[in-house]
């Protein structure tokens, strides 16, 4: 245990919550809490599913480390409450959090900002599934627009209208906004942002190319490579694009972009995560380690960037 860090005050590590990603949030938050306490930070567990947010004021918290994933923690709602309370918090603000949580609106902003994205469309009740195939082709991804951790996502290869309808119905179980994107063949990569810099990229090689919920968090079969083995000039170009993508969404503090790299060496940006995982399989700690930043230092650096307003 390090000497007490008095300058950061009493810290609430907020994890758990009520989203579909509660289980992963508990894993992330537990790791963050232990790391902060090991560095002498007066950090405490705070689960908004178990106590009201007003307890932050009643219990004298000076700042909040957000380790919630998904809705009501990563989508701007919690950030708005903390703004009203005047309590500094980690990560993006209200606008950046809300935009990044919505994959459809993220795509619209990135298209206007010159960030390369896959062709896609929102699936509204009046859209015929066959028209989706005519527009995007038979290979596509159908996604719940405001879920994370691959929840509500279906990959369709060589599909027909019935397959599109089934994937659409599955996504609707999780969200009222459903996004269909042309399937882009390529390698899976991620690029993290810490403050004003992009960290080394990570290459992800999941079993059978299936980077789903199980393979993200609970399987040891997924392989990760950091350094990613890219040509330095290409990696620098993608890192610069990641910073542009991050700023276009009004994100700040820290985050992580998920990217497909085609065989032609062209990046396609999928989404921006504003409260990335901090579990044993997580990618931001992996990238930070490659940059010479151990996990304990990483969480303190994120906490030191907590802000309000």
Secondary structure, 3 states (H helix, E strand, C coil): CCCCCHHHCEEEEECCCCCCCHHHHHHHHHHHHHHHHHCCCEEEEECCCCCCCCHHHHCCCCEEEECCCCCCCCCCHHHHHHHHHCCEECCCCHHHHHHHHCHHHHHHHHHHHCCCECCEEECCCCCCHHHHHHHHCCCEEEEECCCCCCCCEEEECCCCHHHHHHHHHHHHCCCCCEEEEECCCCEEEEEEEECCEECCCEEEECHHHCCCHHHHHCCCCCEEECCCCCCHHHHHHHHHHHHHHHHHCCCCCEEEEEEEECCCCCEEEEEEECCCCCCCCCHHHHHHHHCCCCHHHHHHHHHHCCECC
